[in-house]
Amino acid sequence: MLIRYKKSFEKIAMGLLSFMPNEKDLRKLLQTIKDYENEDNLQLFLWREEEDIIGLVGVSLTENNIEVQHISVNPSHRQLGIGKAMIKALNDMYAEKELTANEYTEAFLLKCEEGCKSSD
């Protein structure tokens, strides 16, 4: 289930974000979290299964577009469809917007494009 980021999840979110290639530096990671907390057009979501948070997806919202900035899944839960489930949940949540990728998320979105589309 996709849930909105809260400050109480900061350490978990930082851990998941650190798996992104462009978020290895601690200063960069702290700034990214701060941006998600303070910028109205940026939204950070966590993926919860039972009591565990095992994934994260961060987006930038515009009037017609939702750009996936970050997507990460705990390594012990990869290859189980969690990333695709997060993208599908975003598509369902923002059905009126076009989902796009940035340079860091493009390969994943292309890989799962057909499986991530809502089947409405």
KELO-667975 format. One record per residue: x, y, z of N, C-alpha, C, O in turn; residue number from 1. Coordinates in steps of 0.05 Angstrom, whole numbers. Layout:
! KELO-667975
{nx X ny Y nz Z cax X cay Y caz Z cx X cy Y cz Z ox X oy Y oz Z k NUM}
...
This chain:
! KELO-667975
{nx 17 ny -23 nz 0 cax 0 cay 0 caz 0 cx 18 cy 25 cz 0 ox 37 oy 26 oz 15 k 1}
{nx 11 ny 44 nz -17 cax 26 cay 69 caz -19 cx 16 cy 88 cz 3 ox -8 oy 94 oz 5 k 2}
{nx 35 ny 99 nz 19 cax 28 cay 118 caz 39 cx 45 cy 143 cz 36 ox 68 oy 141 oz 26 k 3}
{nx 35 ny 165 nz 45 cax 51 cay 190 caz 43 cx 73 cy 190 cz 64 ox 69 oy 180 oz 86 k 4}
{nx 95 ny 202 nz 56 cax 118 cay 205 caz 74 cx 110 cy 223 cz 98 ox 96 oy 243 oz 94 k 5}
{nx 120 ny 216 nz 121 cax 118 cay 232 caz 145 cx 146 cy 234 cz 157 ox 162 oy 216 oz 153 k 6}
{nx 151 ny 255 nz 172 cax 177 cay 260 caz 184 cx 186 cy 236 cz 201 ox 210 oy 230 oz 203 k 7}
{nx 167 ny 222 nz 213 cax 174 cay 199 caz 230 cx 186 cy 176 cz 214 ox 198 oy 158 oz 225 k 8}
{nx 183 ny 177 nz 187 cax 195 cay 156 caz 170 cx 221 cy 165 cz 157 ox 231 oy 152 oz 139 k 9}
{nx 233 ny 187 nz 167 cax 256 cay 199 caz 155 cx 279 cy 179 cz 151 ox 291 oy 177 oz 130 k 10}
{nx 287 ny 164 nz 172 cax 310 cay 146 caz 170 cx 304 cy 123 cz 151 ox 322 oy 116 oz 135 k 11}
{nx 280 ny 113 nz 151 cax 273 cay 92 caz 132 cx 275 cy 102 cz 103 ox 286 oy 90 oz 85 k 12}
{nx 263 ny 126 nz 99 cax 264 cay 139 caz 73 cx 292 cy 144 cz 63 ox 299 oy 140 oz 40 k 13}
{nx 309 ny 154 nz 81 cax 337 cay 159 caz 74 cx 351 cy 133 cz 66 ox 367 oy 133 oz 47 k 14}
{nx 346 ny 112 nz 81 cax 358 cay 86 caz 75 cx 350 cy 77 cz 47 ox 366 oy 67 oz 31 k 15}
{nx 324 ny 79 nz 41 cax 314 cay 70 caz 14 cx 325 cy 88 cz -8 ox 332 oy 79 oz -29 k 16}
{nx 325 ny 114 nz -3 cax 336 cay 133 caz -23 cx 365 cy 128 cz -29 ox 375 oy 133 oz -51 k 17}
{nx 380 ny 119 nz -9 cax 409 cay 115 caz -12 cx 415 cy 93 cz -33 ox 438 oy 91 oz -42 k 18}
{nx 395 ny 77 nz -40 cax 400 cay 57 caz -61 cx 400 cy 69 cz -89 ox 408 oy 57 oz -109 k 19}
{nx 390 ny 95 nz -92 cax 390 cay 108 caz -117 cx 419 cy 117 cz -124 ox 433 oy 127 oz -106 k 20}
{nx 427 ny 113 nz -149 cax 455 cay 120 caz -156 cx 463 cy 149 cz -151 ox 486 oy 154 oz -144 k 21}
{nx 444 ny 167 nz -153 cax 451 cay 195 caz -150 cx 447 cy 205 cz -121 ox 449 oy 229 oz -116 k 22}
{nx 442 ny 187 nz -102 cax 437 cay 194 caz -74 cx 456 cy 181 cz -55 ox 449 oy 176 oz -32 k 23}
{nx 481 ny 177 nz -64 cax 501 cay 163 caz -47 cx 513 cy 182 cz -26 ox 520 oy 173 oz -4 k 24}
{nx 516 ny 207 nz -33 cax 528 cay 227 caz -15 cx 508 cy 235 cz 7 ox 485 oy 242 oz 1 k 25}
{nx 517 ny 235 nz 32 cax 499 cay 241 caz 54 cx 487 cy 269 cz 52 ox 464 oy 273 oz 58 k 26}
{nx 503 ny 289 nz 44 cax 493 cay 316 caz 41 cx 471 cy 317 cz 20 ox 450 oy 331 oz 24 k 27}
{nx 475 ny 304 nz -2 cax 456 cay 303 caz -23 cx 430 cy 290 cz -14 ox 408 oy 299 oz -19 k 28}
{nx 433 ny 268 nz 0 cax 411 cay 253 caz 11 cx 394 cy 270 cz 31 ox 370 oy 270 oz 29 k 29}
{nx 407 ny 284 nz 49 cax 394 cay 302 caz 68 cx 379 cy 324 cz 53 ox 357 oy 331 oz 61 k 30}
{nx 391 ny 335 nz 32 cax 378 cay 356 caz 17 cx 354 cy 346 cz 2 ox 333 oy 359 oz 1 k 31}
{nx 356 ny 322 nz -9 cax 333 cay 310 caz -23 cx 309 cy 306 cz -4 ox 287 oy 313 oz -11 k 32}
{nx 314 ny 295 nz 20 cax 293 cay 292 caz 40 cx 281 cy 319 cz 47 ox 256 oy 322 oz 49 k 33}
{nx 298 ny 339 nz 52 cax 289 cay 366 caz 58 cx 271 cy 377 cz 36 ox 251 oy 390 oz 41 k 34}
{nx 279 ny 372 nz 11 cax 263 cay 382 caz -12 cx 236 cy 369 cz -12 ox 216 oy 383 oz -17 k 35}
{nx 234 ny 343 nz -8 cax 208 cay 329 caz -7 cx 191 cy 340 cz 16 ox 167 oy 341 oz 14 k 36}
{nx 203 ny 347 nz 38 cax 188 cay 358 caz 61 cx 178 cy 386 cz 56 ox 157 oy 393 oz 66 k 37}
{nx 193 ny 402 nz 41 cax 187 cay 431 caz 39 cx 175 cy 440 cz 13 ox 162 oy 461 oz 12 k 38}
{nx 179 ny 425 nz -9 cax 169 cay 434 caz -35 cx 141 cy 423 cz -40 ox 137 oy 399 oz -39 k 39}
{nx 122 ny 441 nz -46 cax 94 cay 433 caz -51 cx 91 cy 415 cz -75 ox 73 oy 397 oz -75 k 40}
{nx 108 ny 418 nz -95 cax 105 cay 402 caz -120 cx 119 cy 375 cz -118 ox 117 oy 359 oz -137 k 41}
{nx 133 ny 370 nz -96 cax 146 cay 344 caz -93 cx 131 cy 328 cz -72 ox 124 oy 338 oz -51 k 42}
{nx 127 ny 302 nz -78 cax 113 cay 284 caz -60 cx 130 cy 258 cz -58 ox 140 oy 248 oz -77 k 43}
{nx 133 ny 249 nz -34 cax 147 cay 224 caz -28 cx 127 cy 204 cz -16 ox 113 oy 211 oz 2 k 44}
{nx 127 ny 180 nz -28 cax 109 cay 159 caz -19 cx 126 cy 135 cz -11 ox 147 oy 130 oz -22 k 45}
{nx 116 ny 121 nz 9 cax 129 cay 96 caz 18 cx 110 cy 73 cz 13 ox 86 oy 76 oz 13 k 46}
{nx 122 ny 50 nz 8 cax 106 cay 25 caz 3 cx 107 cy 8 cz 28 ox 128 oy 0 oz 36 k 47}
{nx 83 ny 3 nz 39 cax 82 cay -12 caz 64 cx 68 cy -39 cz 57 ox 47 oy -40 oz 44 k 48}
{nx 80 ny -60 nz 67 cax 68 cay -87 caz 67 cx 68 cy -97 cz 95 ox 89 oy -100 oz 108 k 49}
{nx 44 ny -102 nz 105 cax 40 cay -108 caz 134 cx 52 cy -86 cz 150 ox 43 oy -63 oz 147 k 50}
{nx 71 ny -91 nz 167 cax 83 cay -70 caz 184 cx 109 cy -59 cz 173 ox 121 oy -40 oz 184 k 51}
{nx 119 ny -70 nz 151 cax 145 cay -63 caz 140 cx 143 cy -43 cz 117 ox 125 oy -45 oz 100 k 52}
{nx 160 ny -23 nz 117 cax 163 cay -4 caz 95 cx 186 cy -15 cz 78 ox 208 oy -16 oz 87 k 53}
{nx 179 ny -22 nz 53 cax 199 cay -36 caz 36 cx 205 cy -22 cz 10 ox 222 oy -31 oz -6 k 54}
{nx 191 ny 0 nz 4 cax 196 cay 14 caz -20 cx 190 cy 44 cz -18 ox 177 oy 53 oz 2 k 55}
{nx 199 ny 58 nz -38 cax 196 cay 87 caz -37 cx 193 cy 97 cz -66 ox 207 oy 87 oz -84 k 56}
{nx 176 ny 117 nz -71 cax 175 cay 130 caz -97 cx 171 cy 160 cz -92 ox 153 oy 168 oz -76 k 57}
{nx 187 ny 176 nz -105 cax 185 cay 205 caz -102 cx 178 cy 217 cz -129 ox 189 oy 209 oz -150 k 58}
{nx 160 ny 236 nz -129 cax 150 cay 248 caz -154 cx 150 cy 278 cz -153 ox 150 oy 291 oz -131 k 59}
{nx 151 ny 290 nz -176 cax 148 cay 318 caz -180 cx 122 cy 322 cz -195 ox 118 oy 311 oz -217 k 60}
{nx 104 ny 339 nz -184 cax 78 cay 343 caz -196 cx 76 cy 370 cz -211 ox 86 oy 390 oz -201 k 61}
{nx 65 ny 369 nz -235 cax 58 cay 393 caz -249 cx 28 cy 391 cz -256 ox 15 oy 371 oz -248 k 62}
{nx 17 ny 410 nz -270 cax -11 cay 410 caz -276 cx -20 cy 385 cz -291 ox -41 oy 374 oz -285 k 63}
{nx -4 ny 376 nz -311 cax -12 cay 354 caz -328 cx 6 cy 329 cz -325 ox 1 oy 309 oz -339 k 64}
{nx 26 ny 331 nz -308 cax 47 cay 311 caz -309 cx 55 cy 303 cz -281 ox 54 oy 319 oz -262 k 65}
{nx 63 ny 278 nz -278 cax 75 cay 268 caz -253 cx 101 cy 255 cz -262 ox 101 oy 234 oz -275 k 66}
{nx 124 ny 266 nz -253 cax 150 cay 256 caz -261 cx 161 cy 240 cz -238 ox 164 oy 250 oz -215 k 67}
{nx 168 ny 215 nz -243 cax 180 cay 198 caz -222 cx 210 cy 206 cz -219 ox 226 oy 203 oz -238 k 68}
{nx 216 ny 217 nz -196 cax 243 cay 227 caz -190 cx 261 cy 205 cz -178 ox 284 oy 202 oz -184 k 69}
{nx 248 ny 189 nz -160 cax 262 cay 167 caz -146 cx 244 cy 143 cz -144 ox 220 oy 146 oz -141 k 70}
{nx 256 ny 120 nz -146 cax 241 cay 95 caz -141 cx 261 cy 75 cz -130 ox 282 oy 71 oz -142 k 71}
{nx 255 ny 63 nz -107 cax 273 cay 45 caz -94 cx 258 cy 24 cz -78 ox 237 oy 29 oz -67 k 72}
{nx 269 ny 0 nz -79 cax 257 cay -22 caz -64 cx 280 cy -35 cz -47 ox 302 oy -38 oz -57 k 73}
{nx 274 ny -42 nz -23 cax 293 cay -56 caz -6 cx 304 cy -80 cz -21 ox 289 oy -95 oz -32 k 74}
{nx 331 ny -83 nz -22 cax 342 cay -105 caz -38 cx 331 cy -133 cz -32 ox 330 oy -149 oz -50 k 75}
{nx 324 ny -138 nz -7 cax 313 cay -164 caz 0 cx 285 cy -169 cz -10 ox 274 oy -191 oz -8 k 76}
{nx 272 ny -148 nz -22 cax 245 cay -150 caz -32 cx 244 cy -145 cz -62 ox 222 oy -141 oz -74 k 77}
{nx 267 ny -144 nz -75 cax 267 cay -138 caz -104 cx 259 cy -163 cz -120 ox 260 oy -185 oz -110 k 78}
{nx 252 ny -158 nz -145 cax 243 cay -179 caz -164 cx 216 cy -192 cz -155 ox 210 oy -214 oz -163 k 79}
{nx 201 ny -177 nz -139 cax 175 cay -188 caz -130 cx 152 cy -171 cz -140 ox 129 oy -175 oz -133 k 80}
{nx 158 ny -151 nz -157 cax 136 cay -134 caz -168 cx 129 cy -110 cz -151 ox 109 oy -97 oz -157 k 81}
{nx 145 ny -104 nz -131 cax 139 cay -81 caz -114 cx 141 cy -55 cz -129 ox 124 oy -38 oz -127 k 82}
{nx 162 ny -52 nz -145 cax 166 cay -27 caz -161 cx 142 cy -23 cz -180 ox 132 oy -1 oz -182 k 83}
{nx 135 ny -45 nz -194 cax 112 cay -43 caz -212 cx 86 cy -36 cz -197 ox 70 oy -21 oz -207 k 84}
{nx 83 ny -48 nz -173 cax 59 cay -42 caz -157 cx 58 cy -12 cz -149 ox 37 oy 0 oz -148 k 85}
{nx 82 ny -1 nz -142 cax 83 cay 27 caz -135 cx 75 cy 45 cz -159 ox 60 oy 64 oz -156 k 86}
{nx 85 ny 38 nz -182 cax 79 cay 54 caz -206 cx 49 cy 51 cz -213 ox 37 oy 71 oz -220 k 87}
{nx 38 ny 28 nz -211 cax 9 cay 24 caz -216 cx -7 cy 41 cz -196 ox -27 oy 53 oz -204 k 88}
{nx 1 ny 41 nz -171 cax -13 cay 56 caz -150 cx -12 cy 86 cz -157 ox -32 oy 101 oz -153 k 89}
{nx 11 ny 96 nz -167 cax 13 cay 124 caz -175 cx -5 cy 129 cz -199 ox -19 oy 150 oz -200 k 90}
{nx -5 ny 111 nz -218 cax -23 cay 114 caz -242 cx -52 cy 116 cz -233 ox -67 oy 132 oz -243 k 91}
{nx -60 ny 99 nz -214 cax -87 cay 100 caz -204 cx -93 cy 125 cz -188 ox -114 oy 137 oz -191 k 92}
{nx -74 ny 134 nz -172 cax -77 cay 158 caz -155 cx -79 cy 184 cz -172 ox -94 oy 202 oz -165 k 93}
{nx -63 ny 185 nz -193 cax -61 cay 208 caz -210 cx -70 cy 201 cz -238 ox -55 oy 207 oz -257 k 94}
{nx -93 ny 189 nz -241 cax -103 cay 179 caz -267 cx -105 cy 201 cz -288 ox -103 oy 196 oz -312 k 95}
{nx -109 ny 226 nz -279 cax -113 cay 248 caz -298 cx -86 cy 259 cz -308 ox -86 oy 276 oz -326 k 96}
{nx -64 ny 250 nz -297 cax -38 cay 261 caz -304 cx -22 cy 240 cz -320 ox -26 oy 216 oz -317 k 97}
{nx -4 ny 250 nz -336 cax 14 cay 232 caz -351 cx 38 cy 226 cz -334 ox 50 oy 244 oz -322 k 98}
{nx 46 ny 201 nz -332 cax 68 cay 192 caz -316 cx 93 cy 192 cz -334 ox 94 oy 180 oz -355 k 99}
{nx 114 ny 206 nz -325 cax 139 cay 207 caz -340 cx 162 cy 201 cz -321 ox 158 oy 198 oz -296 k 100}
{nx 186 ny 198 nz -332 cax 210 cay 191 caz -316 cx 231 cy 212 cz -319 ox 230 oy 229 oz -338 k 101}
{nx 250 ny 212 nz -301 cax 274 cay 228 caz -305 cx 297 cy 209 cz -314 ox 292 oy 186 oz -319 k 102}
{nx 321 ny 219 nz -316 cax 343 cay 203 caz -325 cx 349 cy 179 cz -307 ox 360 oy 159 oz -317 k 103}
{nx 343 ny 181 nz -282 cax 349 cay 160 caz -263 cx 327 cy 138 cz -262 ox 332 oy 116 oz -253 k 104}
{nx 302 ny 145 nz -270 cax 280 cay 126 caz -267 cx 270 cy 117 cz -295 ox 253 oy 99 oz -296 k 105}
{nx 281 ny 128 nz -316 cax 271 cay 122 caz -343 cx 274 cy 92 cz -350 ox 255 oy 80 oz -361 k 106}
{nx 296 ny 80 nz -344 cax 300 cay 52 caz -351 cx 280 cy 34 cz -337 ox 269 oy 15 oz -349 k 107}
{nx 275 ny 40 nz -312 cax 255 cay 23 caz -297 cx 227 cy 27 cz -309 ox 213 oy 8 oz -313 k 108}
{nx 220 ny 52 nz -314 cax 193 cay 57 caz -324 cx 189 cy 45 cz -352 ox 168 oy 34 oz -358 k 109}
{nx 209 ny 45 nz -368 cax 207 cay 33 caz -394 cx 205 cy 2 cz -391 ox 189 oy -10 oz -406 k 110}
{nx 220 ny -9 nz -373 cax 219 cay -38 caz -368 cx 191 cy -48 cz -359 ox 182 oy -69 oz -368 k 111}
{nx 179 ny -32 nz -342 cax 153 cay -41 caz -332 cx 129 cy -27 cz -344 ox 107 oy -31 oz -335 k 112}
{nx 133 ny -12 nz -365 cax 112 cay 5 caz -376 cx 86 cy -11 cz -382 ox 64 oy -2 oz -374 k 113}
{nx 88 ny -33 nz -395 cax 64 cay -49 caz -401 cx 51 cy -61 cz -376 ox 27 oy -61 oz -374 k 114}
{nx 67 ny -71 nz -358 cax 57 cay -84 caz -334 cx 47 cy -65 cz -313 ox 32 oy -72 oz -295 k 115}
{nx 55 ny -39 nz -315 cax 48 cay -19 caz -295 cx 23 cy -4 cz -302 ox 11 oy 9 oz -285 k 116}
{nx 14 ny -5 nz -327 cax -10 cay 10 caz -335 cx -35 cy -1 cz -321 ox -38 oy -25 oz -317 k 117}
{nx -52 ny 17 nz -313 cax -77 cay 8 caz -301 cx -94 cy -5 cz -323 ox -95 oy 4 oz -345 k 118}
{nx -107 ny -27 nz -316 cax -122 cay -42 caz -335 cx -152 cy -35 cz -335 ox -169 oy -53 oz -337 k 119}
{nx -158 ny -9 nz -331 cax -185 cay 0 caz -331 cx -198 cy 0 cz -358 ox -221 oy 7 oz -362 k 120}
